[in-house]
């Protein structure tokens, strides 16, 4: 059998035959590998809605009922765009309303997505075509599913684009600064006008959104790229019973594990965690002896892809410091199966140097905090180091 796809940490995809291609050319509805293995079924193994041609369904994208308008999945172009938008197969489209003096709008919302890894050059790409008697107006918003009120900001508006010839055009936009799960939302506020229509096709996220974190600064907004051809690549759905389609990926569920109030060199007790998680969705057992003493054990509830973020604990304050240094965090996506046990050791905050229960050391703390202390001769040292966090299986 042929070897499986190989994605390297350097941000390249190695074709089954031929040279490697940059990661941002993977799953972009444009074949770059000699045998086309950079598109199709491979790309559907990622999050629902992140690679969709709308040929076989909506991929989780849904129309939100608006004032007089609605997005519809169509197998052929709307009448208003047939001359300016050559057929590319199924699209999501919205027709203009009647001229009755009232404002009209329609929303198209994506599934919920996890935030890209920090500083990854994540981009969303889509094909757009508008036509008819009037130019349609379209904007793209990003809405964060935060614990407080929904926060939304505009990513792009068609009115800001330079006028161009009619036809399909590719829009590429960077996504960054996201700290929580989010969805995208296309809005046709005040448009399209009577006799007009807007169509969307081949929506995709760059694989950097899910696989890369190279420490670069966030990308700048890139302008619309006009290409001399329309989107034509359409792919068939994966075969029934494909093992990659069975796991459930639902990033709306969260489990937050913490120290259960434990401090110092010893981990929490079962009673501490029972009380700490009493009003949450977390249910763990805690080791009481041997190498697993103080380690929390959580059983995976259903098979699926899980995003795990581990935070290192903050260090203790030094004799002179008013603030503490915080630990770093790392994030990764893992396929976990129902019934597996995850062992979780949550790092605990380092102890402060001051105040100190030791009389002699506390005397130093008082001396160092005085107004006349010589700051170039620090006594008493620094605070304790923050504990590392581990998530593992055995």
Buried (B, 14 or more C-beta within 10 A) or exposed (E): EEEEBEBEEEBBBBBBEEEBBBBBBBBBBBBBBEEBBBBBBBBBBBBBBBBBBBBBEBBBBBBBEBEBBBBBBBEEBBEBBBEBBBEBBBBBBBBBBEEEEEEBBBBBBBBBBBBBBBBBBBBBBBBBBBBBEBBBBBBBBBBBBEEEEEEEEEBBBBEEBEEEEBBBBBBBBBBBEBEEBBBBBBBBBEBBBBBBBBBBBBBBBBBBBBBBBEEEEBBEEEEBEBEEEBBEBBBEEBEEEEEEBEBEBEBEEEBEBBBBEBEEEEBBBBEBBBEBBEEEEBEBBBBEEEEBEBBBBBEBBEBBBBBBBBBBBBBBBBBBBEEBBEBEEBBEBEEBEEEEEBBBBBBBBBBBBBEBEEEEBBEBBEEBEEEEBEEEEBBBEBBBBBBEBEBEEE
